[in-house]
Amino acid sequence: MHRFRAPRFVWPTGFAYRRWTVGAFLPRVFLTNAFFWNDWWSLGLPAPPPGFAWVRVGPDLLLVDLTSGRVVDAAWGVFF
């Protein structure tokens, strides 16, 4: 996958970069519109199924089940 320039990422208070793995549970603070990445198609990523969203966390995009917060797929290092 290619890397893309994106606007500066602003971390929620108390958080810093860590690589979230598939199966991990993302904290609720990231499960808001402020972190959703809706241009997944422009990056060649599949559409999220209903109830899921691509979530930007720093340089990474995570496909997350919005009900549980569970990470089901990840694209690491997408943004710089």
C-alpha positions as semicolon CSV with decimal commas, in nm:
position;residue;x (nm);y (nm);z (nm)
1;M;0,000;0,000;0,000
2;H;0,121;0,350;-0,072
3;R;0,164;0,613;0,200
4;F;-0,038;0,935;0,187
5;R;0,002;1,281;0,334
6;A;-0,284;1,368;0,567
7;P;-0,368;1,652;0,805
8;R;-0,183;1,648;1,136
9;F;-0,331;1,397;1,377
10;V;-0,431;1,531;1,718
11;W;-0,418;1,269;1,993
12;P;-0,687;1,265;2,261
13;T;-0,556;1,364;2,604
14;G;-0,357;1,082;2,760
15;F;-0,294;0,891;2,438
16;A;0,015;0,847;2,223
17;Y;0,105;0,618;1,936
18;R;0,087;0,243;1,976
19;R;0,031;-0,017;1,708
20;W;-0,318;-0,160;1,761
21;T;-0,340;-0,523;1,651
22;V;-0,631;-0,715;1,506
23;G;-0,839;-0,844;1,797
24;A;-0,752;-0,552;2,028
25;F;-1,024;-0,324;2,161
26;L;-0,993;0,043;2,071
27;P;-1,093;0,287;2,349
28;R;-1,430;0,458;2,300
29;V;-1,266;0,800;2,266
30;F;-1,161;0,696;1,912
31;L;-1,508;0,576;1,811
32;T;-1,643;0,916;1,713
33;N;-1,681;1,098;1,383
34;A;-1,366;1,299;1,458
35;F;-1,157;0,986;1,395
36;F;-1,360;0,813;1,120
37;W;-1,191;0,801;0,780
38;N;-1,462;0,817;0,514
39;D;-1,231;0,831;0,209
40;W;-1,133;0,465;0,243
41;W;-1,211;0,412;-0,127
42;S;-0,940;0,660;-0,232
43;L;-0,683;0,448;-0,046
44;G;-0,798;0,126;-0,211
45;L;-0,953;-0,011;0,108
46;P;-1,278;-0,208;0,111
47;A;-1,602;-0,048;0,225
48;P;-1,670;-0,104;0,593
49;P;-1,968;-0,334;0,656
50;P;-2,269;-0,189;0,840
51;G;-2,177;-0,119;1,202
52;F;-1,806;-0,087;1,123
53;A;-1,585;0,209;1,033
54;W;-1,231;0,283;0,924
55;V;-1,079;0,477;1,213
56;R;-0,764;0,685;1,183
57;V;-0,529;0,644;1,477
58;G;-0,211;0,839;1,406
59;P;-0,051;0,704;1,088
60;D;-0,273;0,393;1,084
61;L;-0,624;0,304;0,971
62;L;-0,815;0,044;1,167
63;L;-1,138;-0,126;1,068
64;V;-1,337;-0,130;1,391
65;D;-1,662;-0,288;1,506
66;L;-1,837;0,021;1,644
67;T;-2,045;-0,179;1,892
68;S;-1,756;-0,348;2,071
69;G;-1,455;-0,138;1,965
70;R;-1,279;-0,454;1,840
71;V;-1,021;-0,404;1,563
72;V;-1,095;-0,646;1,278
73;D;-0,845;-0,524;1,017
74;A;-0,556;-0,281;1,006
75;A;-0,357;-0,080;0,753
76;W;-0,045;0,041;0,935
77;G;0,164;0,337;0,831
78;V;-0,083;0,468;0,573
79;F;-0,029;0,835;0,659
80;F;0,276;1,053;0,710
